[in-house]
Amino acid sequence: MRTFAVLAGLGCAALLVTGCQPVTACPAIGQAQVVALTVAREYAGSVKILRLRACQDGRCTEADLELYPGSTSVDQGCEPGPDGGDRPCSATSSPDGTLTGMLGLDPLTEAPIAVTSSGTDPRGRPLPVRTLTFTPQVLHPYGEQCGRFISAGVLLDADGLRQAG
């Protein structure tokens, strides 16, 4: 009987302790399993077709990328509220002259990725083949308790490929 009372007491204490822990709400945001590519503004006019190959953990994916105009966020500021505090702020996007594309790589892990780019310029001539091996970045934008996001991005310019970030 004594053992039961001790176990019951410990069980109640455990419930009380766990019930007092702060609750953190984590956003329900999915992660894109992609290698993102940005063609630098100064090099974008030299690219017509871009093919990307990415290999990770013995799996390779390769495709011609659909390239889209890139943009940057432009802060439009915040208006002061009636009590001195800020009201909601806003921003807009503005074209920045870059090109962007994505290559699916599922699952995307923390292991190194070997990337190769090739393609053609607007006259149909081949672009230089560029290669890069890099380790994706692991981010915890909402805190350790909300899980991790793996970011894999590269930048292509006249000098070659380099990790974005």
N, CA and C atoms as a LAMMPS dump frame, in Angstrom:
ITEM: TIMESTEP
0
ITEM: NUMBER OF ATOMS
495
ITEM: BOX BOUNDS ff ff ff
-5.0000000000000000e+02 5.0000000000000000e+02
-5.0000000000000000e+02 5.0000000000000000e+02
-5.0000000000000000e+02 5.0000000000000000e+02
ITEM: ATOMS id mol type element x y z
1 1 1 N 0.817 -1.192 0
2 1 2 C 0 0 0
3 1 3 C 0.865 1.261 0
4 2 1 N 1.952 1.165 0.756
5 2 2 C 2.841 2.297 0.836
6 2 3 C 3.478 2.576 -0.536
7 3 1 N 3.868 1.521 -1.258
8 3 2 C 4.466 1.67 -2.578
9 3 3 C 3.482 2.333 -3.537
10 4 1 N 2.225 1.912 -3.454
11 4 2 C 1.197 2.508 -4.317
12 4 3 C 1.061 4.001 -4.029
13 5 1 N 1.057 4.372 -2.755
14 5 2 C 0.915 5.783 -2.379
15 5 3 C 2.103 6.596 -2.883
16 6 1 N 3.311 6.041 -2.79
17 6 2 C 4.501 6.748 -3.262
18 6 3 C 4.444 6.912 -4.772
19 7 1 N 4.091 5.843 -5.503
20 7 2 C 4.002 5.918 -6.958
21 7 3 C 2.915 6.89 -7.402
22 8 1 N 1.785 6.861 -6.721
23 8 2 C 0.702 7.784 -7.058
24 8 3 C 1.145 9.222 -6.815
25 9 1 N 1.85 9.451 -5.734
26 9 2 C 2.339 10.798 -5.427
27 9 3 C 3.34 11.278 -6.462
28 10 1 N 4.255 10.4 -6.865
29 10 2 C 5.229 10.764 -7.889
30 10 3 C 4.547 11.042 -9.231
31 11 1 N 3.548 10.248 -9.564
32 11 2 C 2.804 10.446 -10.812
33 11 3 C 2.103 11.793 -10.824
34 12 1 N 1.471 12.165 -9.719
35 12 2 C 0.796 13.468 -9.629
36 12 3 C 1.806 14.605 -9.72
37 13 1 N 2.954 14.447 -9.062
38 13 2 C 3.988 15.481 -9.117
39 13 3 C 4.504 15.649 -10.542
40 14 1 N 4.685 14.543 -11.242
41 14 2 C 5.158 14.616 -12.626
42 14 3 C 4.146 15.345 -13.504
43 15 1 N 2.856 15.088 -13.301
44 15 2 C 1.822 15.78 -14.062
45 15 3 C 1.838 17.277 -13.779
46 16 1 N 2.008 17.62 -12.519
47 16 2 C 2.043 19.038 -12.158
48 16 3 C 3.252 19.74 -12.766
49 17 1 N 4.41 19.098 -12.706
50 17 2 C 5.624 19.709 -13.243
51 17 3 C 5.51 19.876 -14.75
52 18 1 N 5.044 18.842 -15.456
53 18 2 C 4.936 18.962 -16.906
54 18 3 C 3.826 19.919 -17.29
55 19 1 N 2.813 20.044 -16.486
56 19 2 C 1.728 20.977 -16.771
57 19 3 C 2.146 22.423 -16.603
58 20 1 N 3.247 22.699 -15.915
59 20 2 C 3.703 24.063 -15.667
60 20 3 C 4.742 24.527 -16.672
61 21 1 N 5.11 23.7 -17.605
62 21 2 C 6.099 24.091 -18.595
63 21 3 C 5.487 25.107 -19.555
64 22 1 N 6.273 26.1 -19.966
65 22 2 C 5.735 27.066 -20.924
66 22 3 C 5.45 26.375 -22.254
67 23 1 N 4.374 26.775 -22.883
68 23 2 C 3.977 26.206 -24.158
69 23 3 C 4.429 27.157 -25.258
70 24 1 N 5.133 26.624 -26.222
71 24 2 C 5.588 27.424 -27.347
72 24 3 C 4.849 26.968 -28.59
73 25 1 N 4.204 27.904 -29.246
74 25 2 C 3.5 27.578 -30.483
75 25 3 C 4.494 27.605 -31.637
76 26 1 N 4.524 26.543 -32.394
77 26 2 C 5.397 26.461 -33.557
78 26 3 C 4.551 26.62 -34.815
79 27 1 N 5.015 27.404 -35.783
80 27 2 C 4.248 27.567 -37.012
81 27 3 C 4.188 26.265 -37.805
82 28 1 N 3.081 26.041 -38.453
83 28 2 C 2.9 24.844 -39.28
84 28 3 C 3.339 25.179 -40.707
85 29 1 N 4.657 25.259 -40.876
86 29 2 C 5.219 25.633 -42.17
87 29 3 C 6.002 24.45 -42.713
88 30 1 N 5.71 24.07 -43.941
89 30 2 C 6.447 22.99 -44.579
90 30 3 C 7.716 23.521 -45.211
91 31 1 N 8.679 22.655 -45.371
92 31 2 C 9.946 23.036 -45.982
93 31 3 C 10.018 22.498 -47.39
94 32 1 N 10.454 23.347 -48.31
95 32 2 C 10.663 22.905 -49.685
96 32 3 C 11.956 22.102 -49.75
97 33 1 N 11.887 20.932 -50.292
98 33 2 C 13.05 20.054 -50.434
99 33 3 C 13.718 20.371 -51.772
100 34 1 N 14.453 21.486 -51.828
101 34 2 C 15.029 21.956 -53.084
102 34 3 C 16.434 22.496 -52.886
103 35 1 N 17.159 22.51 -53.996
104 35 2 C 18.384 23.289 -54.092
105 35 3 C 17.977 24.531 -54.883
106 36 1 N 18.089 25.681 -54.249
107 36 2 C 17.717 26.949 -54.89
108 36 3 C 18.937 27.527 -55.591
109 37 1 N 18.723 28.059 -56.782
110 37 2 C 19.811 28.656 -57.543
111 37 3 C 19.443 30.095 -57.886
112 38 1 N 20.393 30.996 -57.721
113 38 2 C 20.236 32.388 -58.138
114 38 3 C 21.339 32.702 -59.135
115 39 1 N 20.961 33.253 -60.271
116 39 2 C 21.932 33.736 -61.247
117 39 3 C 22.113 35.226 -60.951
118 40 1 N 23.356 35.627 -60.689
119 40 2 C 23.653 37.017 -60.346
120 40 3 C 23.207 37.969 -61.451
121 41 1 N 22.806 39.169 -61.047
122 41 2 C 22.31 40.183 -61.977
123 41 3 C 23.3 40.421 -63.121
124 42 1 N 24.588 40.513 -62.803
125 42 2 C 25.597 40.804 -63.817
126 42 3 C 25.773 39.664 -64.824
127 43 1 N 25.334 38.443 -64.475
128 43 2 C 25.518 37.269 -65.328
129 43 3 C 24.203 36.815 -65.971
130 44 1 N 23.086 37.33 -65.5
131 44 2 C 21.765 36.86 -65.949
132 44 3 C 21.575 36.996 -67.465
133 45 1 N 22.101 38.049 -68.059
134 45 2 C 21.962 38.233 -69.501
135 45 3 C 22.765 37.23 -70.318
136 46 1 N 23.666 36.508 -69.677
137 46 2 C 24.498 35.507 -70.354
138 46 3 C 23.873 34.121 -70.34
139 47 1 N 22.7 33.98 -69.717
140 47 2 C 22.089 32.66 -69.53
141 47 3 C 20.743 32.591 -70.25
142 48 1 N 20.606 31.563 -71.083
143 48 2 C 19.299 31.297 -71.695
144 48 3 C 18.717 30.019 -71.104
145 49 1 N 19.477 28.93 -71.139
146 49 2 C 19.042 27.648 -70.581
147 49 3 C 20.063 27.25 -69.528
148 50 1 N 19.574 26.808 -68.384
149 50 2 C 20.464 26.39 -67.31
150 50 3 C 20.043 25.009 -66.829
151 51 1 N 20.996 24.1 -66.817
152 51 2 C 20.767 22.731 -66.344
153 51 3 C 21.532 22.564 -65.037
154 52 1 N 20.861 21.99 -64.049
155 52 2 C 21.491 21.786 -62.749
156 52 3 C 21.411 20.316 -62.383
157 53 1 N 22.513 19.802 -61.847
158 53 2 C 22.584 18.429 -61.341
159 53 3 C 23.031 18.535 -59.886
160 54 1 N 22.299 17.864 -58.996
161 54 2 C 22.648 17.868 -57.574
162 54 3 C 22.661 16.436 -57.076
163 55 1 N 23.741 16.071 -56.362
164 55 2 C 23.885 14.723 -55.811
165 55 3 C 24.121 14.826 -54.306
166 56 1 N 23.372 14.017 -53.563
167 56 2 C 23.508 13.974 -52.109
168 56 3 C 23.197 12.563 -51.641
169 57 1 N 24.043 12.056 -50.759
170 57 2 C 23.843 10.715 -50.187
171 57 3 C 23.673 9.642 -51.265
172 58 1 N 24.405 9.768 -52.378
173 58 2 C 24.338 8.764 -53.444
174 58 3 C 23.14 8.895 -54.371
175 59 1 N 22.294 9.892 -54.184
176 59 2 C 21.132 10.14 -55.052
177 59 3 C 21.388 11.394 -55.868
178 60 1 N 21.081 11.336 -57.143
179 60 2 C 21.287 12.493 -58.017
180 60 3 C 19.972 12.882 -58.694
181 61 1 N 19.809 14.174 -58.884
182 61 2 C 18.666 14.725 -59.6
183 61 3 C 19.216 15.735 -60.594
184 62 1 N 18.625 15.757 -61.785
185 62 2 C 19.112 16.662 -62.825
186 62 3 C 17.942 17.145 -63.658
187 63 1 N 17.956 18.437 -63.994
188 63 2 C 16.877 18.99 -64.823
189 63 3 C 17.279 20.355 -65.361
190 64 1 N 16.64 20.738 -66.484
191 64 2 C 16.713 22.125 -66.935
192 64 3 C 15.823 22.925 -65.988
193 65 1 N 16.342 24.028 -65.477
194 65 2 C 15.575 24.822 -64.527
195 65 3 C 14.666 25.813 -65.238
196 66 1 N 13.489 26.003 -64.686
197 66 2 C 12.644 27.108 -65.1
198 66 3 C 13.174 28.313 -64.348
199 67 1 N 13.624 29.305 -65.083
200 67 2 C 14.203 30.486 -64.459
201 67 3 C 13.176 31.615 -64.417
202 68 1 N 13.083 32.252 -63.271
203 68 2 C 12.131 33.335 -63.047
204 68 3 C 12.889 34.587 -62.616
205 69 1 N 12.349 35.756 -62.92
206 69 2 C 12.998 36.981 -62.456
207 69 3 C 13.049 37.011 -60.922
208 70 1 N 14.21 37.357 -60.394
209 70 2 C 14.359 37.486 -58.951
210 70 3 C 13.884 38.851 -58.477
211 71 1 N 13.727 38.973 -57.175
212 71 2 C 13.284 40.244 -56.615
213 71 3 C 13.88 40.438 -55.233
214 72 1 N 13.775 41.651 -54.759
215 72 2 C 14.218 41.99 -53.422
216 72 3 C 13.073 42.688 -52.697
217 73 1 N 13.075 42.616 -51.383
218 73 2 C 12.035 43.286 -50.587
219 73 3 C 12.421 44.739 -50.353
220 74 1 N 11.457 45.616 -50.51
221 74 2 C 11.662 47.039 -50.279
222 74 3 C 10.787 47.446 -49.101
223 75 1 N 11.418 47.896 -48.046
224 75 2 C 10.712 48.305 -46.834
225 75 3 C 9.893 49.562 -47.122
226 76 1 N 8.606 49.518 -46.786
227 76 2 C 7.755 50.69 -46.956
228 76 3 C 7.477 51.377 -45.621
229 77 1 N 8.154 50.906 -44.585
230 77 2 C 8.08 51.582 -43.303
231 77 3 C 6.855 51.255 -42.481
232 78 1 N 6.795 51.919 -41.328
233 78 2 C 5.708 51.742 -40.376
234 78 3 C 5.152 53.109 -40.026
235 79 1 N 3.86 53.176 -39.882
236 79 2 C 3.239 54.425 -39.453
237 79 3 C 3.075 54.389 -37.946
238 80 1 N 3.351 55.509 -37.283
239 80 2 C 3.153 55.512 -35.831
240 80 3 C 1.671 55.404 -35.488
241 81 1 N 1.396 54.652 -34.448
242 81 2 C 0.022 54.497 -33.988
243 81 3 C -0.387 55.669 -33.114
244 82 1 N -1.668 55.714 -32.727
245 82 2 C -2.162 56.842 -31.942
246 82 3 C -1.524 56.941 -30.557
247 83 1 N -1.077 55.822 -29.983
248 83 2 C -0.478 55.853 -28.649
249 83 3 C 1.045 55.823 -28.707
250 84 1 N 1.635 56.09 -29.876
251 84 2 C 3.083 56.113 -30.011
252 84 3 C 3.675 54.812 -30.511
253 85 1 N 2.937 53.706 -30.39
254 85 2 C 3.434 52.428 -30.875
255 85 3 C 3.289 52.329 -32.385
256 86 1 N 3.986 51.395 -32.97
257 86 2 C 3.902 51.211 -34.42
258 86 3 C 2.631 50.486 -34.805
259 87 1 N 2.127 50.848 -35.944
260 87 2 C 1.051 50.099 -36.587
261 87 3 C 1.724 49.052 -37.466
262 88 1 N 0.958 48.184 -38.087
263 88 2 C 1.594 47.179 -38.96
264 88 3 C 2.471 47.833 -40.024
265 89 1 N 3.581 47.188 -40.289
266 89 2 C 4.539 47.661 -41.279
267 89 3 C 4.282 46.942 -42.597
268 90 1 N 4.853 47.46 -43.665
269 90 2 C 4.646 46.807 -44.95
270 90 3 C 5.929 46.841 -45.778
271 91 1 N 5.943 45.997 -46.781
272 91 2 C 7.043 45.921 -47.732
273 91 3 C 6.472 45.505 -49.07
274 92 1 N 7.229 45.733 -50.109
275 92 2 C 6.835 45.307 -51.444
276 92 3 C 8.054 44.67 -52.103
277 93 1 N 7.829 43.929 -53.164
278 93 2 C 8.975 43.343 -53.857
279 93 3 C 9.264 44.148 -55.118
280 94 1 N 10.535 44.16 -55.469
281 94 2 C 10.977 44.905 -56.635
282 94 3 C 11.953 44.031 -57.408
283 95 1 N 11.832 43.963 -58.737
284 95 2 C 12.773 43.162 -59.519
285 95 3 C 14.205 43.635 -59.258
286 96 1 N 15.141 42.664 -59.164
287 96 2 C 16.535 43.025 -58.893
288 96 3 C 17.498 42.601 -60.001
289 97 1 N 16.968 42.08 -61.111
290 97 2 C 17.819 41.709 -62.237
291 97 3 C 18.391 40.304 -62.181
292 98 1 N 18.164 39.591 -61.085
293 98 2 C 18.646 38.217 -60.98
294 98 3 C 17.647 37.264 -61.635
295 99 1 N 18.068 36.021 -61.766
296 99 2 C 17.179 34.937 -62.18
297 99 3 C 17.226 33.89 -61.08
298 100 1 N 16.1 33.226 -60.841
299 100 2 C 16.056 32.193 -59.807
300 100 3 C 15.41 30.927 -60.349
301 101 1 N 15.817 29.809 -59.793
302 101 2 C 15.242 28.518 -60.152
303 101 3 C 15.454 27.536 -59.014
304 102 1 N 14.732 26.426 -59.069
305 102 2 C 14.83 25.416 -58.011
306 102 3 C 14.87 24.025 -58.611
307 103 1 N 15.645 23.155 -57.952
308 103 2 C 15.741 21.756 -58.331
309 103 3 C 15.331 20.927 -57.131
310 104 1 N 14.289 20.107 -57.281
311 104 2 C 13.832 19.257 -56.185
312 104 3 C 14.87 18.216 -55.811
313 105 1 N 15.077 18.043 -54.504
314 105 2 C 16.01 17.046 -53.989
315 105 3 C 15.391 16.484 -52.722
316 106 1 N 14.641 15.406 -52.883
317 106 2 C 13.864 14.859 -51.772
318 106 3 C 14.335 13.448 -51.436
319 107 1 N 14.769 13.198 -50.209
320 107 2 C 14.797 14.134 -49.084
321 107 3 C 16.081 14.947 -49.089
322 108 1 N 15.979 16.173 -48.621
323 108 2 C 17.129 17.048 -48.442
324 108 3 C 17.659 16.815 -47.036
325 109 1 N 18.945 16.478 -46.916
326 109 2 C 19.531 16.188 -45.608
327 109 3 C 20.661 17.176 -45.322
328 110 1 N 21.327 16.977 -44.209
329 110 2 C 22.455 17.829 -43.817
330 110 3 C 23.763 17.415 -44.49
331 111 1 N 23.753 16.348 -45.258
332 111 2 C 24.968 15.84 -45.911
333 111 3 C 25.417 16.793 -47.028
334 112 1 N 26.704 16.775 -47.365
335 112 2 C 27.197 17.617 -48.464
336 112 3 C 26.471 17.324 -49.78
337 113 1 N 26.366 18.355 -50.595
338 113 2 C 25.715 18.268 -51.904
339 113 3 C 26.74 18.658 -52.961
340 114 1 N 26.856 17.842 -54.01
341 114 2 C 27.696 18.162 -55.163
342 114 3 C 26.783 18.701 -56.259
343 115 1 N 27.041 19.921 -56.711
344 115 2 C 26.202 20.576 -57.707
345 115 3 C 27.034 20.866 -58.95
346 116 1 N 26.426 20.63 -60.111
347 116 2 C 27.05 20.957 -61.389
348 116 3 C 26.051 21.748 -62.22
349 117 1 N 26.5 22.869 -62.773
350 117 2 C 25.63 23.662 -63.658
351 117 3 C 26.224 23.656 -65.067
352 118 1 N 25.335 23.683 -66.025
353 118 2 C 25.711 23.791 -67.43
354 118 3 C 24.551 24.472 -68.134
355 119 1 N 24.7 24.752 -69.398
356 119 2 C 23.596 25.381 -70.125
357 119 3 C 24.091 26.065 -71.369
358 120 1 N 23.257 26.992 -71.86
359 120 2 C 23.599 27.735 -73.067
360 120 3 C 23.336 29.219 -72.852
361 121 1 N 24.044 30.021 -73.638
362 121 2 C 23.815 31.458 -73.601
363 121 3 C 22.732 31.807 -74.625
364 122 1 N 22.337 33.069 -74.733
365 122 2 C 21.268 33.438 -75.677
366 122 3 C 21.577 33.127 -77.14
367 123 1 N 22.845 32.963 -77.5
368 123 2 C 23.21 32.626 -78.882
369 123 3 C 23.304 31.125 -79.109
370 124 1 N 23.023 30.334 -78.07
371 124 2 C 23.079 28.878 -78.195
372 124 3 C 24.438 28.277 -77.901
373 125 1 N 25.411 29.098 -77.526
374 125 2 C 26.738 28.588 -77.194
375 125 3 C 26.734 28.021 -75.776
376 126 1 N 27.524 26.968 -75.539
377 126 2 C 27.532 26.368 -74.204
378 126 3 C 28.151 27.289 -73.153
379 127 1 N 27.548 27.271 -71.981
380 127 2 C 28.118 27.964 -70.829
381 127 3 C 29.205 27.093 -70.226
382 128 1 N 30.161 27.683 -69.515
383 128 2 C 31.16 26.852 -68.834
384 128 3 C 30.474 25.932 -67.811
385 129 1 N 30.951 24.701 -67.724
386 129 2 C 30.436 23.778 -66.706
387 129 3 C 31.066 24.189 -65.378
388 130 1 N 30.224 24.361 -64.382
389 130 2 C 30.682 24.789 -63.054
390 130 3 C 30.299 23.736 -62.03
391 131 1 N 31.168 23.499 -61.05
392 131 2 C 30.877 22.515 -60.006
393 131 3 C 31.16 23.114 -58.632
394 132 1 N 30.457 22.595 -57.641
395 132 2 C 30.622 23.041 -56.259
396 132 3 C 30.127 21.924 -55.348
397 133 1 N 30.861 21.665 -54.285
398 133 2 C 30.386 20.781 -53.225
399 133 3 C 30.271 21.638 -51.973
400 134 1 N 29.107 21.607 -51.342
401 134 2 C 28.868 22.426 -50.162
402 134 3 C 27.977 21.683 -49.174
403 135 1 N 27.979 22.151 -47.953
404 135 2 C 27.136 21.576 -46.901
405 135 3 C 25.964 22.509 -46.66
406 136 1 N 24.728 22 -46.742
407 136 2 C 23.558 22.85 -46.506
408 136 3 C 23.592 23.478 -45.111
409 137 1 N 22.931 24.599 -44.979
410 137 2 C 22.82 25.277 -43.693
411 137 3 C 21.634 24.707 -42.93
412 138 1 N 21.817 24.527 -41.627
413 138 2 C 20.73 24.083 -40.756
414 138 3 C 20.324 25.279 -39.91
415 139 1 N 19.064 25.646 -40
416 139 2 C 18.543 26.809 -39.297
417 139 3 C 17.424 26.398 -38.344
418 140 1 N 17.281 27.136 -37.265
419 140 2 C 16.169 26.973 -36.328
420 140 3 C 15.483 28.335 -36.19
421 141 1 N 14.77 28.79 -37.236
422 141 2 C 14.238 30.151 -37.222
423 141 3 C 13.176 30.401 -36.143
424 142 1 N 12.559 29.374 -35.638
425 142 2 C 11.504 29.541 -34.632
426 142 3 C 11.919 28.955 -33.293
427 143 1 N 13.209 28.686 -33.106
428 143 2 C 13.722 28.118 -31.868
429 143 3 C 13.948 26.624 -32.002
430 144 1 N 14.809 26.097 -31.142
431 144 2 C 15.157 24.669 -31.153
432 144 3 C 13.928 23.778 -30.986
433 145 1 N 12.958 24.225 -30.209
434 145 2 C 11.782 23.411 -29.923
435 145 3 C 10.875 23.236 -31.138
436 146 1 N 11.051 24.05 -32.161
437 146 2 C 10.169 23.987 -33.333
438 146 3 C 10.788 23.258 -34.519
439 147 1 N 11.905 22.633 -34.328
440 147 2 C 12.492 21.857 -35.413
441 147 3 C 13.428 22.683 -36.268
442 148 1 N 14.016 22.027 -37.236
443 148 2 C 15.042 22.649 -38.058
444 148 3 C 14.577 22.8 -39.5
445 149 1 N 15.194 23.731 -40.173
446 149 2 C 15.005 23.925 -41.599
447 149 3 C 16.379 23.767 -42.245
448 150 1 N 16.421 23.032 -43.33
449 150 2 C 17.677 22.832 -44.054
450 150 3 C 17.609 23.695 -45.308
451 151 1 N 18.619 24.528 -45.486
452 151 2 C 18.649 25.467 -46.598
453 151 3 C 19.819 25.116 -47.513
454 152 1 N 19.523 24.914 -48.799
455 152 2 C 20.554 24.592 -49.782
456 152 3 C 20.395 25.54 -50.967
457 153 1 N 21.293 26.503 -51.05
458 153 2 C 21.212 27.47 -52.134
459 153 3 C 22.577 27.781 -52.702
460 154 1 N 22.603 28.033 -54.009
461 154 2 C 23.85 28.383 -54.693
462 154 3 C 23.631 29.624 -55.549
463 155 1 N 24.726 30.33 -55.771
464 155 2 C 24.732 31.527 -56.6
465 155 3 C 25.664 31.276 -57.777
466 156 1 N 25.199 31.578 -58.985
467 156 2 C 26.005 31.429 -60.198
468 156 3 C 26.316 32.808 -60.75
469 157 1 N 27.599 33.067 -60.985
470 157 2 C 28.014 34.297 -61.649
471 157 3 C 29.133 33.96 -62.624
472 158 1 N 29.754 34.952 -63.189
473 158 2 C 30.799 34.71 -64.19
474 158 3 C 31.992 33.948 -63.636
475 159 1 N 32.199 34.039 -62.325
476 159 2 C 33.32 33.325 -61.684
477 159 3 C 32.996 31.878 -61.342
478 160 1 N 31.73 31.49 -61.383
479 160 2 C 31.357 30.11 -61.071
480 160 3 C 30.226 30.021 -60.059
481 161 1 N 30.173 28.867 -59.388
482 161 2 C 29.155 28.61 -58.377
483 161 3 C 29.745 28.845 -56.986
484 162 1 N 28.93 29.367 -56.087
485 162 2 C 29.306 29.447 -54.674
486 162 3 C 28.044 29.312 -53.843
487 163 1 N 28.237 28.931 -52.598
488 163 2 C 27.092 28.745 -51.705
489 163 3 C 26.445 30.087 -51.408
490 164 1 N 25.131 30.122 -51.486
491 164 2 C 24.375 31.332 -51.161
492 164 3 C 24.194 31.406 -49.647
493 165 1 N 24.052 32.59 -49.175
494 165 2 C 23.73 32.677 -47.762
495 165 3 C 24.417 33.76 -47.117
